[in-house]
Amino acid sequence: MALARRRRGNSQVDYWPGFVDALSTLLLAIMFLLSVFVLAQFLLSQEITGKDAVLNRLNAQINELTSLLALERSDRQDVEDQLLSLQSSLQTNEAERSRLQQLLAGGAGAAQEANERAGLLSEELDDEKQISQRALSQVELLNQQISALRKQISALESALDISEERDDAANAKIADLGKRLNVALAQRVQELNRYRSDFFGRLREILSDRENIRIVGDRFVFQSEVLFSSGGAEINDAGRTEMAKLADAIKQLETEIPEEINWVLRVDGHTDDVPLSGNGRYRDNWELSSARATSVVKFLITQGVTPRRLVAAGFGEFQPLVEGDTDSVRSRNRRIELKLTER
């Protein structure tokens, strides 16, 4: 075949070798560009993930184009078509690469922002760690304080148990002393009652059991008419005579009652329910009853009765013996009562 070509060359100008050389040069340039492209695609595939399918597709197309060029070197139109296709694909890939580079740049900005955010979070984490460390220190201190408080509480509970044991013993002693005291008080009350009975019996004998002088319960009662004039608090002559007899009985009683019995003779003044006019010396029945009781006490003191054995109290009209508004009822309620009692 080469011989035939030489023969044809001898007869005419043969352009085919030049064309083949140009086409070879072009193919070599294309191959070089394709190699550069493949290398760029390879490097780009290393930096940008997710584009392996495109590069594989391009490599397959390049391999297919290479095979076609080797088999069909005479088919220029096919080569040009393939070249145009490759150029179009290259432009597409360039556009895709530009887009990916933009995405990469945007990703880099987002990465920078994320790094800054991570730095802030790291600082906050450090602060939280410091706060947690301080909190742990405080918890440890509180645990130590709680332990000390528990020890103190344990000591207090022990002391409380000892104190309760002592209290139980003391309560037992107090109960025993209370029983003894109650017995002693009962004995004193019995003694005082005995002396009261003797005293009232003696008064009954001394005062000749007059109608307007009587015993009511544990009290010796003088009607006010025996001692005072109406509305007055000065003891009259008849009342002085009776009170002198009473003073003698009290003085004799003082010598008989043991000193350890703390007794008093209470003198209570009572009036009826008729209110005073308020124009006299006493404004109301309170003052009148108190003044009458005080007059009796002062008279007994002048007769030699010990003052600390006497008590004066005024009750006005508020402690009547009987209820009613008749003259006889009011007469009974106007009285002086003597009561022998403990102080």
Buried (B, 14 or more C-beta within 10 A) or exposed (E): EEEEEEEEEEEEEEEEEEEEEEBEEEBEEBBEEBEEBBEEBEEBBEEBEEBEEBBEEBBEBBEEBBEBBEEEBEEEEBBEEBBEEBEEBBEEBEEBBEEBEEEBEEEEEEEEEEEEEEEEEEEEEEEEEEEEEEEEEEEEEEEEEEEEEEEEEEEEEEEEEEEEEEEEEEEEEEEEEEEEEEEEEEEBEEBBEEBBEBBBEBBBEBBEEEEBBBBEEEBBBBBBBBBBEEEBBEBBEEBBEBBBBBBBBBBEBBEEBEEEBEBBBBBBBBBBBEEBEEEEEBEEBBBBBBBBBBBBBBBBBEBEBEEEBBBBBBBBBEEBBEEEEEEEBBBBBBBBBBBBEEE
